[in-house]
Amino acid sequence: MSKSSTPALTRRTVFAGAGAAGALAAVAAVLPGPVKAPAQATATPPEPTEGTGYRLTEHVKRYYATARV
């Protein structure tokens, strides 16, 4: 009788396959990832016409009135 044409799983083929898989994993870890598109320019906030510090506006006055003890 003739031997079957399918190769037997031997220790040598298992170690060769493990080595090849390890090498592929190492190469995949070193390769760069997908290229990201540059960030879109965001609209700049309008320049304040007055000072940028604290301003006592109507809604702040209402808050102070409700927060009084």
C-alpha positions as CSV (number, residue, x, y, z in Angstrom):
1,M,0.0,0.0,0.0
2,S,1.1,3.5,-0.6
3,K,1.4,6.2,2.1
4,S,-1.3,8.9,2.2
5,S,-0.5,12.2,0.6
6,T,-1.3,14.3,3.7
7,P,1.7,15.1,5.8
8,A,1.7,14.1,9.4
9,L,1.8,16.7,12.1
10,T,5.2,16.4,13.6
11,R,7.0,18.3,16.3
12,R,9.2,20.0,13.7
13,T,6.2,21.4,11.8
14,V,4.6,22.6,15.0
15,F,7.8,24.5,16.0
16,A,8.3,25.9,12.5
17,G,4.7,27.2,12.5
18,A,5.1,28.7,15.9
19,G,8.3,30.5,14.8
20,A,6.6,31.8,11.7
21,A,3.6,33.1,13.6
22,G,5.9,34.8,16.1
23,A,7.9,36.4,13.3
24,L,4.7,37.7,11.7
25,A,3.4,39.1,15.0
26,A,6.7,40.9,15.5
27,V,6.5,42.4,12.0
28,A,2.9,43.4,12.6
29,A,3.8,45.2,15.8
30,V,6.5,47.2,14.1
31,L,4.5,48.3,11.1
32,P,2.7,51.7,11.4
33,G,-1.0,51.8,11.8
34,P,-3.6,53.4,9.5
35,V,-2.8,57.0,8.6
36,K,-5.2,59.5,10.2
37,A,-6.6,62.4,8.3
38,P,-5.3,65.8,9.5
39,A,-7.6,67.5,12.0
40,Q,-10.1,69.9,10.5
41,A,-9.5,73.6,11.4
42,T,-11.9,74.6,14.0
43,A,-13.6,78.0,13.9
44,T,-11.9,80.5,16.2
45,P,-14.1,82.1,18.8
46,P,-14.9,85.8,18.0
47,E,-12.6,88.3,19.6
48,P,-14.3,89.9,22.7
49,T,-15.0,93.6,22.2
50,E,-14.6,94.3,25.9
51,G,-12.2,93.0,28.5
52,T,-12.0,89.2,28.9
53,G,-12.3,89.3,32.7
54,Y,-15.2,89.1,35.0
55,R,-18.4,91.0,34.0
56,L,-21.4,91.6,36.1
57,T,-24.2,90.8,33.7
58,E,-28.0,90.4,34.3
59,H,-27.9,86.6,34.6
60,V,-25.0,86.9,37.2
61,K,-27.0,89.4,39.2
62,R,-30.0,87.0,39.1
63,Y,-27.8,84.2,40.4
64,Y,-26.5,86.4,43.2
65,A,-30.1,87.3,44.2
66,T,-31.1,83.6,44.4
67,A,-28.0,82.6,46.3
68,R,-28.4,85.1,49.1
69,V,-29.0,83.5,52.5
